[in-house]
Amino acid sequence: MNNTINTYELAELLMDWFKNYDVYEYRNTVDDDEEFIDGTVHDLERGETEGYYLYLSDALDEEERVEERHEILNLMEMIREYECENGITH
C-alpha cells in the first residue's frame, strides 16, 4: 500500500470495489456515494473494520477469478496497513 493513502482514499477504494462487485446490492443499500464514503471514513477512523473484513472475506470465498481475488486481498491488506499506521488494534 502507498504509505500516504489517507482514510478518505481508502474509503473511496472500498466504495468503488463494492459498487463494481455487486452493483445491484450497492444500489439497493446506498443512496448517496458521499454518505457511504463518510460512513466508511467514520468506521475506519474508529477502528470498526470487522464488517469490511467479513464482507471481503465472504467475497473472496465466492470469487473464482484470480484477478478479482487479488483485488480483494489487496483491499484487505490496505485495511490492515491502515490500522497499523494509525495505531488501531483489536
C-alpha positions as CSV (number, residue, x, y, z in Angstrom):
1,M,0.0,0.0,0.0
2,N,1.1,3.5,-0.6
3,N,2.1,4.9,2.8
4,T,0.5,8.2,2.0
5,I,-3.0,6.8,1.5
6,N,-5.5,8.5,3.7
7,T,-8.7,7.5,5.2
8,Y,-10.8,9.1,2.6
9,E,-8.9,7.5,-0.3
10,L,-9.2,4.0,1.4
11,A,-13.0,4.7,1.8
12,E,-13.2,5.6,-1.9
13,L,-11.4,2.4,-2.9
14,L,-13.8,0.3,-0.8
15,M,-16.8,2.1,-2.3
16,D,-15.6,1.6,-5.8
17,W,-14.9,-2.1,-5.2
18,F,-18.3,-2.6,-3.6
19,K,-20.1,-0.8,-6.4
20,N,-18.3,-2.9,-9.0
21,Y,-18.5,-6.2,-7.1
22,D,-22.3,-6.1,-6.6
23,V,-23.8,-3.1,-8.3
24,Y,-27.4,-4.2,-7.5
25,E,-26.7,-4.6,-3.8
26,Y,-24.9,-1.3,-3.9
27,R,-27.9,0.5,-5.5
28,N,-30.2,-1.1,-3.0
29,T,-28.3,-0.1,0.1
30,V,-26.5,3.1,-0.8
31,D,-28.5,6.3,-1.6
32,D,-25.5,8.7,-1.9
33,D,-21.9,7.9,-2.6
34,E,-20.6,10.7,-0.4
35,E,-22.7,9.5,2.6
36,F,-21.3,6.0,2.0
37,I,-17.7,7.3,2.0
38,D,-18.4,9.5,5.1
39,G,-19.7,6.4,6.9
40,T,-16.8,4.3,5.8
41,V,-14.3,7.1,6.9
42,H,-16.0,7.2,10.3
43,D,-15.8,3.4,10.7
44,L,-12.1,3.3,9.6
45,E,-11.2,6.1,12.0
46,R,-12.9,4.3,14.9
47,G,-11.2,1.0,14.0
48,E,-14.6,-0.6,13.2
49,T,-13.3,-2.7,10.3
50,E,-14.5,-6.2,11.2
51,G,-17.6,-5.8,9.0
52,Y,-15.4,-4.8,6.0
53,Y,-13.1,-7.8,6.6
54,L,-16.1,-10.2,6.8
55,Y,-17.7,-8.8,3.6
56,L,-14.4,-9.0,1.7
57,S,-13.7,-12.5,3.2
58,D,-17.1,-13.7,2.0
59,A,-16.5,-12.3,-1.4
60,L,-13.1,-13.9,-1.5
61,D,-14.6,-17.3,-0.7
62,E,-17.1,-16.9,-3.5
63,E,-14.8,-15.4,-6.1
64,E,-13.2,-17.7,-8.7
65,R,-11.4,-15.2,-10.9
66,V,-7.8,-14.7,-10.0
67,E,-7.7,-11.0,-10.8
68,E,-10.7,-10.3,-8.6
69,R,-9.3,-12.4,-5.8
70,H,-6.1,-10.4,-6.0
71,E,-8.1,-7.1,-5.7
72,I,-10.0,-8.4,-2.7
73,L,-6.8,-9.5,-0.9
74,N,-5.2,-6.1,-1.8
75,L,-8.1,-4.3,-0.1
76,M,-7.8,-6.4,3.0
77,E,-4.1,-5.7,3.2
78,M,-4.7,-2.0,2.7
79,I,-7.1,-2.0,5.7
80,R,-4.6,-3.9,7.8
81,E,-1.8,-1.5,6.9
82,Y,-4.1,1.5,7.6
83,E,-4.8,0.0,11.0
84,C,-1.1,-0.5,11.7
85,E,-0.2,3.0,10.5
86,N,-2.9,4.6,12.7
87,G,-2.3,2.5,15.8
88,I,-5.6,0.7,15.6
89,T,-5.7,-2.6,17.4
90,H,-8.5,-5.1,18.0
